Amino acid sequence: MADNRIYEPFQDGPQPPYLTKHYGRTARMAPEGLLAASPRTPTELAGPKWQNGPDAEKSLVHGAKGLALGQLIRVVVRVLDEDARPQRGALVEIWQANAAGKYQHPVDQRDAPLDENFRSWGRGLTDDQGEVDFLTIRPGAYPVPSSGGWWRPPHIHISAYGDSISSRLVSQIYFPGDPLNPLDGILQSIPDVQARERLMLKHDPSAGIAELALGYRFDLVLRGRAATPLEG
């Protein structure tokens, strides 16, 4: 059945502006003129059909020589629509730094150790309850180069795809109470306090693994008043 509802545009308060003075990179990325909508092709509007990969893709911590270093955590992500209905079959991806704040990527040239047992990304499809879980570690903080002492707080990048390749939401999720959160230029670029709170993981012992991993939950809401703020 076709969905003929008219959606309201995103509100400015819960979303960060394109140009943020405390996040210097946006000066090179923010558009200077009005945004122009490009035509969508049939490929963008329909498909692909996501296939669930092996369970190993939901674990970032099982390497060839044992478990990754750091505090093990299990993160249960639930994808909801604006009416709080669970979204089945959404492809959720996460990527993050290791416990030393080092990304497994050639762009990260910082002198910090890599962990051969840690894989920096994971992905999986949501189930009938709209949930998918990941076993990972709490990432470390890291300094932003040439920023005058700005350290990024521990965070996990997250994205979710809907029914088409063009329907992707990208954001970052944070750990509540971390002392670096109030100093972070990216997190604080979101004007609305309540919207920033929606990017915080919720500690939940029932989501953990006994004597192995702390449990956290995160609701990724696609639209509406409780929508998840977008962060690159």
Secondary structure by P-SEA (a helix, b strand, c coil): cccccccccccccccccccccccaaaaaccccccccccccccccccccccccccccccccccccccccccbbbbbbbbbbccccccccbbbbbbbbcccccccccccccccbbbbccccccccbbbccccbbbbbbcbbbbbbccccccccccbbbbbbbbcccccccccccccccccccccccccccccccaaaaaaabbbbbccccccccbbbbbbbbcccccccccccc
